[in-house]
Amino acid sequence: MKNILYAEDNALVVQVYGNVLKREGFGVEVAEDGLVAMKKLAAGKYDLMLLDLLMPKINGTDVLKYIRSTPALKTMPVIILSDGSMADVAQDALAIGVEGALLKSTCNPKILVDTVRKILGEPPPVAAAA
């Protein structure tokens, strides 16, 4: 099972996407702010990070800088899942380096799962025979 750290401060968004990812067979751990995300990154092993850019305590761009400057983490894939109103911040994050960027306003569970699977090299689940 691939493990995902999901840094997001909106509980409803976490519930929707976190539950979908779990149903798809991923382990999901949540960090409700950037500081908690950095602590969990230092203590755990994750295969991918979903990262909101606008979070309390430490923003997503600073979390991304931490990931890319930490030898044990710097190759971990990161997908930004944030608001479109954050264009300047998103450009900064893209310049630092991410494997994917999705807008909350246009994303849906299928798009997110497909993006996660593609980046992790996970095949789609095999449909059960009827």
Backbone as JSON Lines, residues from 0, in Angstrom:
{"i":0,"aa":"M","n":[0.84,-1.17,0.0],"ca":[0.0,0.0,0.0],"c":[0.89,1.24,0.0]}
{"i":1,"aa":"K","n":[0.57,2.19,-0.87],"ca":[1.29,3.45,-0.93],"c":[0.68,4.42,0.08]}
{"i":2,"aa":"N","n":[1.55,5.14,0.79],"ca":[1.1,6.06,1.84],"c":[1.21,7.5,1.37]}
{"i":3,"aa":"I","n":[0.15,8.24,1.65],"ca":[0.05,9.64,1.24],"c":[-0.09,10.51,2.48]}
{"i":4,"aa":"L","n":[0.68,11.59,2.52],"ca":[0.47,12.62,3.54],"c":[-0.33,13.73,2.86]}
{"i":5,"aa":"Y","n":[-1.47,14.05,3.44],"ca":[-2.37,15.05,2.87],"c":[-2.4,16.25,3.8]}
{"i":6,"aa":"A","n":[-1.78,17.35,3.37],"ca":[-1.74,18.58,4.16],"c":[-2.84,19.51,3.66]}
{"i":7,"aa":"E","n":[-3.87,19.65,4.49],"ca":[-5.06,20.44,4.12],"c":[-5.76,20.87,5.39]}
{"i":8,"aa":"D","n":[-6.13,22.15,5.47],"ca":[-6.79,22.66,6.68],"c":[-8.31,22.69,6.57]}
{"i":9,"aa":"N","n":[-8.87,22.36,5.42],"ca":[-10.32,22.33,5.25],"c":[-10.81,20.91,5.5]}
{"i":10,"aa":"A","n":[-11.5,20.71,6.62],"ca":[-11.93,19.36,7.03],"c":[-12.86,18.71,6.01]}
{"i":11,"aa":"L","n":[-13.72,19.48,5.36],"ca":[-14.63,18.9,4.38],"c":[-13.87,18.38,3.16]}
{"i":12,"aa":"V","n":[-12.92,19.14,2.68],"ca":[-12.11,18.73,1.54],"c":[-11.33,17.46,1.89]}
{"i":13,"aa":"V","n":[-10.76,17.44,3.09],"ca":[-10.01,16.26,3.55],"c":[-10.93,15.05,3.6]}
{"i":14,"aa":"Q","n":[-12.12,15.23,4.12],"ca":[-13.05,14.1,4.24],"c":[-13.38,13.53,2.87]}
{"i":15,"aa":"V","n":[-13.71,14.39,1.92],"ca":[-14.1,13.92,0.59],"c":[-12.94,13.2,-0.09]}
{"i":16,"aa":"Y","n":[-11.81,13.89,-0.24],"ca":[-10.7,13.3,-0.98],"c":[-9.98,12.2,-0.19]}
{"i":17,"aa":"G","n":[-9.86,12.37,1.1],"ca":[-9.21,11.35,1.93],"c":[-9.96,10.03,1.87]}
{"i":18,"aa":"N","n":[-11.28,10.08,1.98],"ca":[-12.08,8.86,1.92],"c":[-11.99,8.18,0.57]}
{"i":19,"aa":"V","n":[-11.99,8.95,-0.5],"ca":[-11.87,8.38,-1.85],"c":[-10.52,7.68,-2.0]}
{"i":20,"aa":"L","n":[-9.47,8.34,-1.57],"ca":[-8.14,7.73,-1.69],"c":[-8.03,6.45,-0.87]}
{"i":21,"aa":"K","n":[-8.62,6.45,0.32],"ca":[-8.61,5.23,1.15],"c":[-9.37,4.1,0.47]}
{"i":22,"aa":"R","n":[-10.53,4.42,-0.1],"ca":[-11.31,3.39,-0.81],"c":[-10.55,2.83,-2.01]}
{"i":23,"aa":"E","n":[-9.67,3.65,-2.57],"ca":[-8.87,3.21,-3.72],"c":[-7.62,2.44,-3.3]}
{"i":24,"aa":"G","n":[-7.46,2.23,-1.98],"ca":[-6.37,1.39,-1.51],"c":[-5.12,2.12,-1.04]}
{"i":25,"aa":"F","n":[-5.19,3.43,-0.9],"ca":[-4.04,4.19,-0.42],"c":[-4.15,4.41,1.09]}
{"i":26,"aa":"G","n":[-3.02,4.44,1.77],"ca":[-2.99,4.87,3.15],"c":[-2.94,6.39,3.16]}
{"i":27,"aa":"V","n":[-3.77,7.02,3.96],"ca":[-3.83,8.49,3.99],"c":[-3.68,8.97,5.42]}
{"i":28,"aa":"E","n":[-2.7,9.84,5.62],"ca":[-2.54,10.51,6.91],"c":[-2.71,12.0,6.65]}
{"i":29,"aa":"V","n":[-3.38,12.69,7.57],"ca":[-3.72,14.1,7.37],"c":[-2.9,14.99,8.3]}
{"i":30,"aa":"A","n":[-2.46,16.12,7.76],"ca":[-1.83,17.18,8.54],"c":[-2.69,18.42,8.33]}
{"i":31,"aa":"E","n":[-3.21,18.97,9.44],"ca":[-4.16,20.09,9.33],"c":[-3.49,21.45,9.16]}
{"i":32,"aa":"D","n":[-2.19,21.5,9.24],"ca":[-1.46,22.75,8.96],"c":[-0.04,22.41,8.53]}
{"i":33,"aa":"G","n":[0.69,23.42,8.09],"ca":[2.04,23.2,7.58],"c":[3.02,22.72,8.63]}
{"i":34,"aa":"L","n":[2.88,23.19,9.85],"ca":[3.78,22.76,10.92],"c":[3.6,21.27,11.22]}
{"i":35,"aa":"V","n":[2.36,20.83,11.32],"ca":[2.09,19.41,11.56],"c":[2.62,18.59,10.37]}
{"i":36,"aa":"A","n":[2.44,19.09,9.17],"ca":[2.95,18.39,7.98],"c":[4.45,18.18,8.06]}
{"i":37,"aa":"M","n":[5.18,19.22,8.43],"ca":[6.64,19.1,8.52],"c":[7.05,18.11,9.61]}
{"i":38,"aa":"K","n":[6.35,18.11,10.73],"ca":[6.65,17.15,11.8],"c":[6.38,15.72,11.34]}
{"i":39,"aa":"K","n":[5.27,15.52,10.64],"ca":[4.95,14.17,10.16],"c":[5.93,13.72,9.08]}
{"i":40,"aa":"L","n":[6.35,14.63,8.23],"ca":[7.34,14.29,7.21],"c":[8.65,13.85,7.85]}
{"i":41,"aa":"A","n":[9.05,14.52,8.91],"ca":[10.3,14.18,9.59],"c":[10.23,12.83,10.28]}
{"i":42,"aa":"A","n":[9.02,12.45,10.71],"ca":[8.87,11.23,11.5],"c":[8.4,10.02,10.69]}
{"i":43,"aa":"G","n":[7.82,10.23,9.52],"ca":[7.19,9.12,8.8],"c":[7.78,8.88,7.43]}
{"i":44,"aa":"K","n":[7.23,7.87,6.78],"ca":[7.64,7.51,5.42],"c":[6.41,7.57,4.53]}
{"i":45,"aa":"Y","n":[6.46,8.46,3.57],"ca":[5.34,8.65,2.67],"c":[5.81,8.5,1.23]}
{"i":46,"aa":"D","n":[4.92,7.99,0.39],"ca":[5.22,7.8,-1.02],"c":[4.86,9.02,-1.86]}
{"i":47,"aa":"L","n":[3.98,9.88,-1.31],"ca":[3.51,11.05,-2.04],"c":[2.91,12.03,-1.05]}
{"i":48,"aa":"M","n":[2.95,13.3,-1.41],"ca":[2.31,14.32,-0.58],"c":[1.32,15.1,-1.42]}
{"i":49,"aa":"L","n":[0.1,15.25,-0.87],"ca":[-0.89,16.18,-1.41],"c":[-0.78,17.43,-0.55]}
{"i":50,"aa":"L","n":[-0.61,18.57,-1.19],"ca":[-0.27,19.77,-0.44],"c":[-1.12,20.97,-0.84]}
{"i":51,"aa":"D","n":[-1.85,21.49,0.15],"ca":[-2.55,22.77,-0.02],"c":[-1.51,23.86,0.18]}
{"i":52,"aa":"L","n":[-1.63,24.96,-0.53],"ca":[-0.65,26.03,-0.4],"c":[-0.98,27.02,0.71]}
{"i":53,"aa":"L","n":[-2.27,27.28,0.92],"ca":[-2.68,28.25,1.92],"c":[-3.13,27.5,3.17]}
{"i":54,"aa":"M","n":[-2.22,27.43,4.15],"ca":[-2.51,26.73,5.4],"c":[-2.03,27.57,6.57]}
{"i":55,"aa":"P","n":[-2.6,27.32,7.75],"ca":[-2.14,28.05,8.94],"c":[-0.75,27.6,9.38]}
{"i":56,"aa":"K","n":[-0.14,28.42,10.19],"ca":[1.16,28.22,10.84],"c":[2.32,28.26,9.85]}
{"i":57,"aa":"I","n":[2.38,27.34,8.91],"ca":[3.41,27.35,7.87],"c":[2.7,27.06,6.55]}
{"i":58,"aa":"N","n":[2.94,27.92,5.55],"ca":[2.21,27.73,4.28],"c":[2.81,26.58,3.46]}
{"i":59,"aa":"G","n":[2.07,26.17,2.45],"ca":[2.48,25.04,1.63],"c":[3.77,25.27,0.87]}
{"i":60,"aa":"T","n":[4.03,26.49,0.45],"ca":[5.28,26.77,-0.27],"c":[6.48,26.52,0.64]}
{"i":61,"aa":"D","n":[6.38,26.91,1.9],"ca":[7.48,26.66,2.84],"c":[7.63,25.16,3.14]}
{"i":62,"aa":"V","n":[6.52,24.45,3.2],"ca":[6.59,22.99,3.37],"c":[7.29,22.37,2.17]}
{"i":63,"aa":"L","n":[6.94,22.83,0.97],"ca":[7.58,22.33,-0.24],"c":[9.08,22.62,-0.25]}
{"i":64,"aa":"K","n":[9.46,23.82,0.17],"ca":[10.9,24.14,0.26],"c":[11.6,23.2,1.23]}
{"i":65,"aa":"Y","n":[10.95,22.9,2.35],"ca":[11.5,21.95,3.33],"c":[11.7,20.57,2.69]}
{"i":66,"aa":"I","n":[10.69,20.11,1.96],"ca":[10.78,18.8,1.31],"c":[11.95,18.77,0.33]}
{"i":67,"aa":"R","n":[12.03,19.77,-0.52],"ca":[13.06,19.77,-1.57],"c":[14.48,20.02,-1.03]}
{"i":68,"aa":"S","n":[14.59,20.53,0.2],"ca":[15.92,20.77,0.78],"c":[16.34,19.68,1.77]}
{"i":69,"aa":"T","n":[15.48,18.69,2.0],"ca":[15.79,17.62,2.94],"c":[16.17,16.37,2.14]}
{"i":70,"aa":"P","n":[17.42,15.91,2.26],"ca":[17.87,14.79,1.43],"c":[16.95,13.56,1.45]}
{"i":71,"aa":"A","n":[16.43,13.19,2.58],"ca":[15.58,12.0,2.66],"c":[14.2,12.21,2.0]}
{"i":72,"aa":"L","n":[13.83,13.45,1.76],"ca":[12.5,13.75,1.23],"c":[12.51,14.32,-0.19]}
{"i":73,"aa":"K","n":[13.63,14.82,-0.64],"ca":[13.63,15.68,-1.83],"c":[13.13,15.01,-3.11]}
{"i":74,"aa":"T","n":[13.13,13.69,-3.17],"ca":[12.61,13.03,-4.37],"c":[11.15,12.58,-4.22]}
{"i":75,"aa":"M","n":[10.56,12.83,-3.06],"ca":[9.17,12.45,-2.86],"c":[8.26,13.27,-3.79]}
{"i":76,"aa":"P","n":[7.38,12.6,-4.52],"ca":[6.47,13.35,-5.38],"c":[5.48,14.19,-4.57]}
{"i":77,"aa":"V","n":[5.2,15.38,-5.08],"ca":[4.27,16.3,-4.44],"c":[3.24,16.75,-5.47]}
{"i":78,"aa":"I","n":[1.98,16.69,-5.07],"ca":[0.89,17.23,-5.88],"c":[0.27,18.39,-5.12]}
{"i":79,"aa":"I","n":[0.25,19.55,-5.75],"ca":[-0.41,20.72,-5.18],"c":[-1.9,20.58,-5.46]}
{"i":80,"aa":"L","n":[-2.71,20.75,-4.43],"ca":[-4.17,20.78,-4.58],"c":[-4.62,22.03,-3.84]}
{"i":81,"aa":"S","n":[-4.82,23.11,-4.61],"ca":[-5.06,24.39,-3.96],"c":[-6.04,25.23,-4.77]}
{"i":82,"aa":"D","n":[-6.3,26.44,-4.28],"ca":[-7.23,27.36,-4.91],"c":[-6.59,28.11,-6.07]}
{"i":83,"aa":"G","n":[-7.39,28.4,-7.08],"ca":[-6.92,29.15,-8.24],"c":[-6.6,30.6,-7.92]}
{"i":84,"aa":"S","n":[-7.15,31.12,-6.83],"ca":[-6.9,32.51,-6.46],"c":[-5.47,32.72,-5.96]}
{"i":85,"aa":"M","n":[-4.72,31.64,-5.86],"ca":[-3.36,31.7,-5.32],"c":[-2.33,31.67,-6.46]}
{"i":86,"aa":"A","n":[-2.6,32.34,-7.57],"ca":[-1.76,32.22,-8.76],"c":[-0.28,32.49,-8.49]}
{"i":87,"aa":"D","n":[0.05,33.57,-7.78],"ca":[1.45,33.88,-7.53],"c":[2.12,32.83,-6.65]}
{"i":88,"aa":"V","n":[1.42,32.39,-5.62],"ca":[1.97,31.37,-4.73],"c":[2.13,30.06,-5.48]}
{"i":89,"aa":"A","n":[1.15,29.73,-6.33],"ca":[1.23,28.5,-7.11],"c":[2.42,28.54,-8.06]}
{"i":90,"aa":"Q","n":[2.67,29.69,-8.66],"ca":[3.83,29.8,-9.56],"c":[5.13,29.58,-8.79]}
{"i":91,"aa":"D","n":[5.22,30.11,-7.57],"ca":[6.4,29.89,-6.73],"c":[6.58,28.4,-6.45]}
{"i":92,"aa":"A","n":[5.48,27.73,-6.12],"ca":[5.54,26.29,-5.83],"c":[5.96,25.5,-7.06]}
{"i":93,"aa":"L","n":[5.41,25.84,-8.21],"ca":[5.79,25.13,-9.44],"c":[7.26,25.33,-9.75]}
{"i":94,"aa":"A","n":[7.78,26.52,-9.47],"ca":[9.2,26.79,-9.71],"c":[10.09,25.96,-8.79]}
{"i":95,"aa":"I","n":[9.62,25.68,-7.58],"ca":[10.39,24.86,-6.63],"c":[10.41,23.42,-7.1]}
{"i":96,"aa":"G","n":[9.31,22.97,-7.68],"ca":[9.26,21.63,-8.24],"c":[8.18,20.76,-7.63]}
{"i":97,"aa":"V","n":[7.16,20.46,-8.43],"ca":[6.11,19.54,-8.04],"c":[5.82,18.63,-9.23]}
{"i":98,"aa":"E","n":[5.23,17.49,-8.93],"ca":[4.91,16.53,-9.99],"c":[3.52,16.75,-10.56]}
{"i":99,"aa":"G","n":[2.69,17.5,-9.85],"ca":[1.34,17.77,-10.33],"c":[0.76,18.96,-9.6]}
{"i":100,"aa":"A","n":[-0.2,19.63,-10.25],"ca":[-0.89,20.76,-9.64],"c":[-2.34,20.72,-10.09]}
{"i":101,"aa":"L","n":[-3.24,20.7,-9.11],"ca":[-4.67,20.65,-9.39],"c":[-5.36,21.8,-8.67]}
{"i":102,"aa":"L","n":[-6.37,22.36,-9.32],"ca":[-7.17,23.41,-8.71],"c":[-8.37,22.77,-8.02]}
{"i":103,"aa":"K","n":[-8.64,23.18,-6.79],"ca":[-9.8,22.65,-6.07],"c":[-11.09,22.93,-6.84]}
{"i":104,"aa":"S","n":[-11.16,24.06,-7.53],"ca":[-12.39,24.45,-8.21],"c":[-12.73,23.56,-9.4]}
{"i":105,"aa":"T","n":[-11.73,22.9,-9.98],"ca":[-11.98,22.04,-11.14],"c":[-11.67,20.58,-10.88]}
{"i":106,"aa":"C","n":[-11.13,20.27,-9.73],"ca":[-10.77,18.89,-9.41],"c":[-12.0,18.12,-8.93]}
{"i":107,"aa":"N","n":[-11.98,16.83,-9.15],"ca":[-13.0,15.94,-8.58],"c":[-12.28,14.67,-8.14]}
{"i":108,"aa":"P","n":[-12.96,13.8,-7.42],"ca":[-12.28,12.6,-6.91],"c":[-11.62,11.75,-8.0]}
{"i":109,"aa":"K","n":[-12.25,11.59,-9.15],"ca":[-11.66,10.78,-10.22],"c":[-10.37,11.41,-10.74]}
{"i":110,"aa":"I","n":[-10.39,12.72,-10.95],"ca":[-9.19,13.4,-11.43],"c":[-8.06,13.23,-10.42]}
{"i":111,"aa":"L","n":[-8.37,13.41,-9.14],"ca":[-7.34,13.28,-8.12],"c":[-6.76,11.86,-8.09]}
{"i":112,"aa":"V","n":[-7.64,10.87,-8.05],"ca":[-7.16,9.48,-7.99],"c":[-6.34,9.14,-9.23]}
{"i":113,"aa":"D","n":[-6.81,9.54,-10.41],"ca":[-6.07,9.27,-11.64],"c":[-4.69,9.92,-11.62]}
{"i":114,"aa":"T","n":[-4.62,11.15,-11.11],"ca":[-3.34,11.86,-11.02],"c":[-2.41,11.17,-10.04]}
{"i":115,"aa":"V","n":[-2.92,10.78,-8.88],"ca":[-2.1,10.08,-7.88],"c":[-1.58,8.77,-8.46]}
{"i":116,"aa":"R","n":[-2.45,8.0,-9.08],"ca":[-2.04,6.72,-9.67],"c":[-0.96,6.91,-10.73]}
{"i":117,"aa":"K","n":[-1.15,7.9,-11.59],"ca":[-0.17,8.16,-12.66],"c":[1.19,8.51,-12.06]}
{"i":118,"aa":"I","n":[1.22,9.41,-11.11],"ca":[2.49,9.85,-10.53],"c":[3.18,8.73,-9.76]}
{"i":119,"aa":"L","n":[2.39,7.89,-9.09],"ca":[2.97,6.78,-8.33],"c":[3.22,5.54,-9.2]}
{"i":120,"aa":"G","n":[2.79,5.58,-10.45],"ca":[2.97,4.42,-11.33],"c":[2.09,3.26,-10.93]}
{"i":121,"aa":"E","n":[0.94,3.57,-10.33],"ca":[-0.01,2.54,-9.89],"c":[-1.03,2.29,-11.0]}
{"i":122,"aa":"P","n":[-1.24,1.04,-11.36],"ca":[-2.26,0.76,-12.37],"c":[-3.66,0.97,-11.8]}
{"i":123,"aa":"P","n":[-4.62,1.26,-12.66],"ca":[-5.99,1.37,-12.16],"c":[-6.45,0.0,-11.66]}
{"i":124,"aa":"P","n":[-7.4,-0.01,-10.73],"ca":[-7.87,-1.3,-10.23],"c":[-8.54,-2.1,-11.34]}
{"i":125,"aa":"V","n":[-8.43,-3.41,-11.25],"ca":[-9.06,-4.29,-12.24],"c":[-10.54,-4.4,-11.88]}
{"i":126,"aa":"A","n":[-11.38,-4.17,-12.87],"ca":[-12.82,-4.25,-12.63],"c":[-13.2,-5.7,-12.35]}
{"i":127,"aa":"A","n":[-14.09,-5.88,-11.4],"ca":[-14.55,-7.23,-11.07],"c":[-15.42,-7.77,-12.2]}
{"i":128,"aa":"A","n":[-15.25,-9.05,-12.47],"ca":[-16.05,-9.7,-13.52],"c":[-17.49,-9.83,-13.03]}
{"i":129,"aa":"A","n":[-18.42,-9.56,-13.94],"ca":[-19.84,-9.64,-13.57],"c":[-20.37,-11.04,-13.73]}
